C-alpha cells in the first residue's frame, strides 16, 4: 500500500526527530571527544604494529577515524540517491544507527590484549555516526515548513548537548569513583579502566534504544520505484542531477563554499581543543574534561540564543556575527597563556559552536527548492562538504604545526578559514533567507 505524504509541523514528530540528537550525540561527546581518547592512550602501546608498519598510537587512531570518514564520503552519494529514489531514508538511518551503536558496544572488549578492536571499531563507529546524520538532516525539510527550520534545528542541537552531557556526567562519576559501583581490581581497589569500558556499553545502548524510538516516529515521501540492482548506478545519477541543480543556484552553491570553510574550522577546533590545552598549556585530563562540559552547557544556550537572533535579524546576520566571534577565538588562542584564559575561551567556543552548526543546517534546508523530494541527495552534498572539511582541517592544522612547531600558529590558520567564510557570507544574498 502506498505511503501517504508525511504531515509537516507535527509536534510529536518534531520532538522525535530532535530526540535523535540525544541518541547520537552521546557518541560524539563520550567516544569521539572525552572518555575513549583518554582510555585509548592508556591502553594502547606507544608504538603499534599494523599492516606491516609501525605507527605512533595516536597517529594510528587519527588514520582510523580518517578512513571512516573517507568511506562515508564515498558511500553517501550512492546511498542518498537510492534513498530519494526508493524512499529509503528511514531504513538507511536505522542501518547506520545500528552499525554505530554496536561499534560502541564492541569497545567494551577493547584492551591491550585485543588492541585491533581499538583501531577497527572507532572507524566503524564514525561510519555509523556520520552516515546516520545524512538521513537525519534530510528529514528536516520533510517534517517542517521553512519558517520552523531555525527553531527546530536549534532545538535538535540543544537536545543533543543536554542529553549527551547528562550521560557523560554519569559515566565520569562512575570512572572517578569506580569502587562505589563495583568496579574493582584483584586487590580490591577501584578499577577506572573497567568503568571506562562499561561507559562504552552505556553509550552504545543509549544510542541504539533512543535512536530506534526516534526513528519509529519518522515518515518520508512515498517510494518512487521499487529497489532493483540497477538502481545502484542511478544513485550516482541522482547525485549528479542534484549537482547540476546546485550549479544553477548561486546562493546555495555560495553557501556550500562558506559552509566548507566554517566547517573546516569548527570541526577541527572541536577535535583538537583538548590536545591544545594539554600540549600548549599543560592542563591535566580532569580539567580538560571539565572544559568539555563547560562547552556543552554553553552550547545549549548558544543554540537557543542564535536561533532567536536568526528569527529576529535573519540567517545572514546571525551567521556573520558568529563567524566574527570564531575569528576572535582563533586569534585569542594564539595569545592564551593560562588555565583561566583557556576556560574562558572554551566558553566562547561553546557559545558559537551550537549556534553555527544549528544555523548552517537550517539555512541550507531553507535553500533547498520547495518542489524537490530529493532532500537526502541535497543533504548528501551538505554532509560530504562537512566530511571533506574535517579531513582538510585536521591535515592543515597538523601540517602548520609540523612546519612551525606550535599549535598557536595552527589556530591562526583556522582563523583565516573563518575569515574566508565571513567574506563569502557577507557578499551573498542570504539576507533573503528568513523564517
Phi and psi in degrees as a GROMACS rama.xvg file:
@    title "Ramachandran Plot"
@    xaxis  label "Phi"
@    yaxis  label "Psi"
@TYPE xy
-70.2519  136.06  UNK-2
-76.404  137.757  UNK-3
-76.2648  161.635  UNK-4
-64.7478  138.573  UNK-5
-67.6935  142.573  UNK-6
-76.4964  135.853  UNK-7
-94.2516  150.319  UNK-8
66.2202  26.2992  UNK-9
-75.5893  123.269  UNK-10
-59.9117  -40.5579  UNK-11
-63.6644  -45.0239  UNK-12
-68.2322  -41.4872  UNK-13
-62.7272  -43.9502  UNK-14
-64.1704  -36.7346  UNK-15
-65.502  -43.0855  UNK-16
-61.5388  -45.55  UNK-17
-63.2498  -33.7727  UNK-18
-68.4622  -18.6279  UNK-19
-65.2939  -28.6467  UNK-20
-64.0791  -32.367  UNK-21
-63.1477  -39.3156  UNK-22
-67.1257  -56.945  UNK-23
-84.2188  -17.5402  UNK-24
-68.5243  -20.8027  UNK-25
-61.6264  -39.4354  UNK-26
-63.7748  -48.6963  UNK-27
-56.7744  -40.815  UNK-28
-83.9821  -51.9987  UNK-29
-78.6097  -42.5212  UNK-30
-87.7963  -48.8487  UNK-31
-75.9997  -33.0341  UNK-32
-112.937  -45.9033  UNK-33
-106.424  -72.9272  UNK-34
-77.1254  -49.6316  UNK-35
-61.9081  -45.0659  UNK-36
-56.8459  -37.8129  UNK-37
-68.8563  -44.6064  UNK-38
-64.1357  -42.331  UNK-39
-58.1727  -46.7964  UNK-40
-63.5876  -33.5554  UNK-41
-76.3322  -32.3375  UNK-42
-91.1894  -41.8866  UNK-43
-73.537  141.204  UNK-44
-60.7008  152.886  UNK-45
-59.9937  -36.3608  UNK-46
-120.124  130.786  UNK-47
-121.656  134.46  UNK-48
-91.2734  123.488  UNK-49
-147.93  126.3  UNK-50
54.446  38.8058  UNK-51
83.208  3.76165  UNK-52
-129.153  161.409  UNK-53
-104.101  137.098  UNK-54
-132.444  146.397  UNK-55
-65.4744  138.422  UNK-56
-56.2493  -42.4845  UNK-57
-68.208  -34.8644  UNK-58
-65.3434  -40.7469  UNK-59
-63.4851  -38.0194  UNK-60
-65.681  -41.3335  UNK-61
-58.8838  -42.9998  UNK-62
-64.8433  -39.752  UNK-63
-62.749  -45.284  UNK-64
-66.7258  -42.4408  UNK-65
-60.9268  -39.0042  UNK-66
-62.8692  -40.8445  UNK-67
-59.7624  -44.688  UNK-68
-67.0499  -34.3447  UNK-69
-63.2707  -42.8398  UNK-70
-61.4341  -41.77  UNK-71
-66.0095  -40.2136  UNK-72
-59.3117  -35.6696  UNK-73
-75.7231  -42.0123  UNK-74
-74.5788  -33.5223  UNK-75
-57.2105  -48.9722  UNK-76
-60.1236  -39.511  UNK-77
-65.2797  -52.958  UNK-78
-73.9083  -31.8187  UNK-79
-67.876  -39.1999  UNK-80
-62.4644  -41.7247  UNK-81
-65.0313  -39.5583  UNK-82
-61.1789  -42.8428  UNK-83
-69.528  -40.6993  UNK-84
-71.8412  -38.0524  UNK-85
-109.398  -1.89432  UNK-86
71.8274  44.7686  UNK-87
-106.159  14.9361  UNK-88
-54.0437  -50.6186  UNK-89
-63.7552  -41.6883  UNK-90
-63.6251  -45.0192  UNK-91
-67.8726  -38.8122  UNK-92
-59.33  -42.1522  UNK-93
-68.5442  -39.2821  UNK-94
-61.9614  -46.4787  UNK-95
-69.8327  -32.05  UNK-96
-62.2949  -44.848  UNK-97
-63.8176  -44.3883  UNK-98
-60.2529  -47.6496  UNK-99
-66.2772  -44.7659  UNK-100
-67.1354  -41.5426  UNK-101
-66.1565  -31.1235  UNK-102
-64.7171  -41.597  UNK-103
-64.1309  -43.3911  UNK-104
-61.1432  -39.2067  UNK-105
-63.435  -25.0941  UNK-106
-64.3281  -14.2091  UNK-107
-58.835  -30.321  UNK-108
-94.9949  6.03248  UNK-109
-77.5288  123.148  UNK-110
-149.912  179.229  UNK-111
-65.1515  -23.1099  UNK-112
-85.0143  -13.048  UNK-113
-137.996  56.5319  UNK-114
-72.9766  -16.8705  UNK-115
-60.934  -30.485  UNK-116
-63.2211  -30.416  UNK-117
-74.9361  -6.75608  UNK-118
-104.873  -45.4741  UNK-119
-75.4586  -47.5362  UNK-120
-67.386  -37.2019  UNK-121
-60.1176  -33.5336  UNK-122
-68.8627  -44.7338  UNK-123
-69.8601  -30.4108  UNK-124
-65.6554  -39.5737  UNK-125
-61.7682  -42.6795  UNK-126
-60.9708  -44.4383  UNK-127
-64.607  -43.0609  UNK-128
-65.7162  -54.6754  UNK-129
-67.6702  -37.2806  UNK-130
-65.6329  -41.6874  UNK-131
-66.6525  -31.8208  UNK-132
-64.9384  -31.6424  UNK-133
-57.3557  -48.2951  UNK-134
-80.6256  -31.1408  UNK-135
-60.3504  -50.4042  UNK-136
-62.7705  -36.9935  UNK-137
-68.3809  -15.0082  UNK-138
-79.0752  -16.8581  UNK-139
-57.7905  -51.1983  UNK-140
-71.2332  -11.1377  UNK-141
-84.4121  -37.2233  UNK-142
-90.7454  -14.0103  UNK-143
-145.369  152.229  UNK-144
-77.9322  162.961  UNK-145
-60.3569  -32.6537  UNK-146
-67.561  -12.4088  UNK-147
-103.219  -8.07347  UNK-148
-60.4798  -46.7801  UNK-149
-59.1337  -48.8503  UNK-150
-65.1868  -43.1793  UNK-151
-71.0168  -41.2288  UNK-152
-61.0661  -43.5263  UNK-153
-63.3412  -40.3214  UNK-154
-62.4923  -39.6033  UNK-155
-59.7521  -46.3326  UNK-156
-65.0338  -38.964  UNK-157
-63.5486  -43.6012  UNK-158
-57.0719  -46.2892  UNK-159
-63.476  -46.761  UNK-160
-62.2139  -44.0396  UNK-161
-66.7389  -47.3878  UNK-162
-65.1064  -45.9706  UNK-163
-67.1869  -33.5172  UNK-164
-67.9674  -38.7321  UNK-165
-61.0217  -47.1975  UNK-166
-65.2564  -38.7503  UNK-167
-63.3214  -43.1662  UNK-168
-60.5362  -44.4775  UNK-169
-60.3158  -45.5004  UNK-170
-68.0683  -36.0701  UNK-171
-66.16  -39.3056  UNK-172
-60.8686  -42.0036  UNK-173
-63.0896  -41.4715  UNK-174
-72.0783  -37.4104  UNK-175
-74.9963  -29.9222  UNK-176
-127.157  61.7595  UNK-177
-63.2353  -31.5518  UNK-178
-64.8864  -27.7329  UNK-179
-68.969  -19.2508  UNK-180
-114.258  14.2005  UNK-181
86.354  9.18265  UNK-182
-93.2409  94.1864  UNK-183
-130.212  154.339  UNK-184
-89.4731  -169.633  UNK-185
-66.0668  -23.2008  UNK-186
-90.8053  3.18837  UNK-187
82.3276  9.28694  UNK-188
-92.3883  157.737  UNK-189
-59.7933  134.06  UNK-190
-113.015  93.1661  UNK-191
-69.1376  -24.5731  UNK-192
-64.7016  -45.3134  UNK-193
-64.4157  -37.3012  UNK-194
-65.1771  -36.7359  UNK-195
-65.9898  -42.279  UNK-196
-65.6148  -34.9702  UNK-197
-65.3512  -33.8522  UNK-198
-62.1149  -35.4167  UNK-199
-63.6956  -36.6774  UNK-200
-62.9045  -45.3222  UNK-201
-63.2525  -38.8034  UNK-202
-64.1399  -45.6613  UNK-203
-62.0275  -46.7329  UNK-204
-70.9525  -35.8964  UNK-205
-57.6429  -49.3019  UNK-206
-62.4508  -46.5936  UNK-207
-66.3599  -47.4949  UNK-208
-71.977  -52.8399  UNK-209
-65.3375  -39.515  UNK-210
-62.878  -41.8293  UNK-211
-64.8828  -40.3995  UNK-212
-63.1559  -44.5376  UNK-213
-60.7622  -47.7448  UNK-214
-62.9473  -32.1701  UNK-215
-62.7299  -21.6337  UNK-216
-90.2533  -10.7987  UNK-217
-85.9711  140.656  UNK-218
-127.48  155.308  UNK-219
-132.327  -178.685  UNK-220
-65.7425  151.674  UNK-221
-59.1267  151.009  UNK-222
-63.0257  138.871  UNK-223
-78.2882  -43.4475  UNK-224
-146.297  163.587  UNK-225
-75.4723  152.083  UNK-226
-71.0856  133.995  UNK-227
-135.186  158.384  UNK-228
-57.3207  -37.922  UNK-229
-65.8715  -15.0169  UNK-230
-68.4391  -19.1415  UNK-231
-55.1232  -41.8186  UNK-232
-73.3618  -28.3287  UNK-233
-67.9518  -22.9044  UNK-234
-58.7124  -45.3722  UNK-235
-69.5925  -34.2421  UNK-236
-63.9163  -37.1756  UNK-237
-64.098  -42.3099  UNK-238
-65.4125  -42.0276  UNK-239
-61.6986  -38.2576  UNK-240
-62.7111  -43.0692  UNK-241
-65.5769  -39.6738  UNK-242
-60.0157  -40.7432  UNK-243
-64.35  -36.5936  UNK-244
-66.1194  -42.0395  UNK-245
-61.502  -38.7514  UNK-246
-63.4265  -26.6935  UNK-247
-90.3382  1.6602  UNK-248
-118.733  88.6951  UNK-249
-59.5371  -35.0214  UNK-250
-67.4479  -43.8196  UNK-251
-67.4412  -45.1957  UNK-252
-66.4288  -36.8966  UNK-253
-65.4928  -40.0388  UNK-254
-63.7084  -40.0749  UNK-255
-61.2569  -37.2078  UNK-256
-66.632  -44.168  UNK-257
-62.7922  -39.6715  UNK-258
-63.4511  -37.1071  UNK-259
-59.4064  -48.4452  UNK-260
-67.0913  -42.0923  UNK-261
-70.5432  -34.625  UNK-262
-67.8808  -36.471  UNK-263
-56.7412  -43.4037  UNK-264
-74.1511  -48.2812  UNK-265
-63.0746  -52.4221  UNK-266
-65.7298  -34.6548  UNK-267
-66.9303  -44.0843  UNK-268
-62.0936  -41.1613  UNK-269
-58.771  -40.5111  UNK-270
-79.8686  -27.7213  UNK-271
-107.724  -0.432231  UNK-272
-57.2229  -46.8748  UNK-273
-65.7318  -39.8034  UNK-274
-63.6362  -38.1648  UNK-275
-62.7648  -46.8697  UNK-276
-62.5861  -36.6091  UNK-277
-74.8357  -48.7547  UNK-278
-75.4375  -41.6869  UNK-279
-88.7456  -30.1712  UNK-280
-119.376  -9.16564  UNK-281
69.1711  29.1958  UNK-282
-77.3458  135.89  UNK-283
-75.6487  167.518  UNK-284
-63.0248  -36.574  UNK-285
-62.0223  -44.2544  UNK-286
-70.3191  -31.6982  UNK-287
-66.9209  -41.2498  UNK-288
-65.7648  -36.1753  UNK-289
-61.8035  -37.7002  UNK-290
-65.1816  -39.794  UNK-291
-60.9381  -40.5186  UNK-292
-65.6765  -39.6468  UNK-293
-59.2389  -44.4088  UNK-294
-61.0328  -41.8152  UNK-295
-64.2395  -43.8477  UNK-296
-62.5925  -47.2225  UNK-297
-67.875  -31.9376  UNK-298
-63.6913  -33.6659  UNK-299
-61.2643  -47.3758  UNK-300
-64.3972  -41.4378  UNK-301
-63.8029  -41.502  UNK-302
-62.1896  -38.9963  UNK-303
-69.077  -46.2141  UNK-304
-60.3193  -50.0717  UNK-305
-76.6481  -18.3377  UNK-306
-65.0939  -41.1129  UNK-307
-67.0947  -42.3016  UNK-308
-60.9017  -43.1514  UNK-309
-64.5883  -40.8059  UNK-310
-62.8568  -38.402  UNK-311
-83.9015  -41.7136  UNK-312
-110.128  -12.2448  UNK-313
101.14  157.27  UNK-314
-64.1006  -38.1369  UNK-315
-62.9783  -47.932  UNK-316
-61.4167  -43.0617  UNK-317
-62.7732  -47.3384  UNK-318
-63.7039  -42.9054  UNK-319
-64.4122  -39.6008  UNK-320
-60.7098  -46.0802  UNK-321
-67.6857  -37.5412  UNK-322
-64.1739  -38.1253  UNK-323
-62.7524  -41.1844  UNK-324
-64.6215  -40.3712  UNK-325
-61.3745  -40.9028  UNK-326
-61.5398  -44.4079  UNK-327
-63.3687  -35.847  UNK-328
-62.9362  -45.8303  UNK-329
-63.8006  -41.5782  UNK-330
-66.4255  -41.5409  UNK-331
-64.1857  -35.192  UNK-332
-61.0088  -29.6987  UNK-333
-65.4098  -29.9574  UNK-334
-104.346  -6.74987  UNK-335
-64.4342  138.441  UNK-336
-129.956  -11.7235  UNK-337
-142.794  173.793  UNK-338
-63.7122  -42.0902  UNK-339
-60.0159  -45.438  UNK-340
-62.6965  -37.3462  UNK-341
-66.3976  -40.775  UNK-342
-64.1887  -41.6058  UNK-343
-63.2584  -42.5154  UNK-344
-62.3576  -38.3918  UNK-345
-62.2812  -38.8726  UNK-346
-62.6832  -40.1417  UNK-347
-65.808  -39.5385  UNK-348
-59.7881  -45.8099  UNK-349
-59.7794  -38.9017  UNK-350
-58.9682  -42.5387  UNK-351
-100.762  -12.3519  UNK-352
-65.8482  -51.518  UNK-353
-66.7468  -41.6773  UNK-354
-63.9716  -45.7983  UNK-355
-73.8827  -33.712  UNK-356
-69.0064  -40.217  UNK-357
-65.1417  -47.08  UNK-358
-67.561  -35.7652  UNK-359
-62.7327  -44.2214  UNK-360
-65.8455  -45.7983  UNK-361
-70.1172  -36.1081  UNK-362
-63.4836  -43.8465  UNK-363
-63.7962  -41.3471  UNK-364
-60.0146  -37.0533  UNK-365
-69.3696  -28.5312  UNK-366
-81.4173  -15.2511  UNK-367
-68.8258  135.096  UNK-368
-56.1501  138.9  UNK-369
-62.5324  -27.8542  UNK-370
-83.6066  -9.27107  UNK-371
-86.2134  147.224  UNK-372
-108.7  3.47782  UNK-373
-89.0181  48.2875  UNK-374
-66.0077  -33.7177  UNK-375
-66.1191  -38.7731  UNK-376
-66.715  -41.5975  UNK-377
-63.2945  -42.505  UNK-378
-74.3473  -16.5946  UNK-379
-67.3619  -34.9725  UNK-380
-61.7061  -44.3896  UNK-381
-59.5762  -46.9936  UNK-382
-67.7446  -44.5625  UNK-383
-62.3355  -40.9551  UNK-384
-57.1816  -44.5664  UNK-385
-66.8073  -41.1888  UNK-386
-69.1843  -40.3456  UNK-387
-64.3329  -36.9362  UNK-388
-60.8607  -38.5583  UNK-389
-61.8874  -45.0169  UNK-390
-61.7124  -47.8732  UNK-391
-63.4652  -43.3262  UNK-392
-64.1351  -46.6023  UNK-393
-65.8004  -42.0094  UNK-394
-65.0089  -46.002  UNK-395
-62.9894  -42.4641  UNK-396
-60.3446  -47.0832  UNK-397
-67.6982  -36.5615  UNK-398
-67.0006  -43.4837  UNK-399
-63.767  -40.9031  UNK-400
-63.2139  -39.9627  UNK-401
-63.5346  -40.457  UNK-402
-72.3915  -38.1458  UNK-403
-105.146  -18.0832  UNK-404
80.8288  13.0158  UNK-405
-146.38  134.857  UNK-406
-70.1379  -19.8193  UNK-407
-62.6916  -39.7349  UNK-408
-68.1492  -34.5105  UNK-409
-64.0618  -34.7376  UNK-410
-63.1301  -38.7288  UNK-411
-65.6439  -36.1126  UNK-412
-58.8431  -43.8195  UNK-413
-65.7351  -34.4701  UNK-414
-59.9815  -36.0567  UNK-415
-65.3994  -38.8465  UNK-416
-64.3068  -41.8143  UNK-417
-62.7587  -37.2443  UNK-418
-63.6648  -41.1519  UNK-419
-62.2703  -42.0458  UNK-420
-63.0445  -41.497  UNK-421
-60.604  -42.9607  UNK-422
-63.3836  -43.114  UNK-423
-63.2646  -45.7175  UNK-424
-63.8191  -39.7798  UNK-425
-60.5646  -35.309  UNK-426
-97.9495  9.67837  UNK-427
-91.435  173.599  UNK-428
-100.377  27.6306  UNK-429
-64.9233  -14.796  UNK-430
-61.4039  -19.4867  UNK-431
-80.9143  -13.6442  UNK-432
-89.7735  99.846  UNK-433
-129.402  165.309  UNK-434
